[in-house]
Amino acid sequence: MKPALNIIVPCYNPPPDWERALASRFAGLAAGMAPFTSHTGLVVVNDGSPKNFTEKSAGLLRELIPDVVVVDYPVNRGKGFALREGVRHSSADLHLVTDADFPYTNESMIRVTEALIARGGIAAGNRDTGYYAHVPLSRRIISRALRWMLRNVLKQPIDDSQCGLKAFDNTGKALFLQTTIDRFLFDLEFLMMAGNSITVSPVPVELRPGVVFSPVNWKVLATEGGNFLKLLLRQYIH
């Protein structure tokens, strides 16, 4: 029997007309997932957006995708918190987390799902070197530095924790809901918590053509530096 899958995406101040763009991309992905899943659903989390996510937006989304689940709360908490709330509201067999603009190709998301179905646990997107040709210099430096630290300092088997495209079964869901970081390093926390207790399969993924990345928010980066130190201490204390 084929498993049911939910796609979970966070939204914060999305661009104008985002509802139709998301519905169109989701329809294409759901069609591609049909041979592998019994049903593909969508969970959208409004992470306290002050603009472009209104009751009217949620209503339009429900018109375009009748069984969409919309999770809404008033204060911005960060991507990690938003995805935990979305995953908490997901009742499928499998759960795939990504960004609302679906930055990776449908083929990449299908590949991640196939790996999860075949091996269970967690399937984690792993970006190839071509990824760096499409991102600003600041993101390139930060991403490469973090990957070096994951390999050489934290001794992690997967060095691309921040890919942002991951899928997991309900064992992985239970672990994901135990993460505590509210912003971007929740990905790393999740994989570190998995350790040797849950199968983690790296899966090659590619960016969708035309994806544009926003500049790095240095205030957020400073906060995440503190979170990285906490994870580093946790690694060596345990």
Protein Blocks (a to p, Z undefined) as FASTA:
>chain_A
ZZddddddddehiaehklmmmmmmmmmmmmmmmmmpmbdcdddddehiaghpafklmmmm
mmmmmmbccdddfbdgbjklmmmmmmmmpcbfbdcdddfklpacfklmmmmmmmmmmngp
iadddddfklmmmccfklmmmmmmmmmmmmmmnopabfclmnopacddfklmmmmmmpmb
fblmlmmmmmmmnmmmbccddddddddehiacddddfklmmmmmmmmmmmmmmmmmZZ
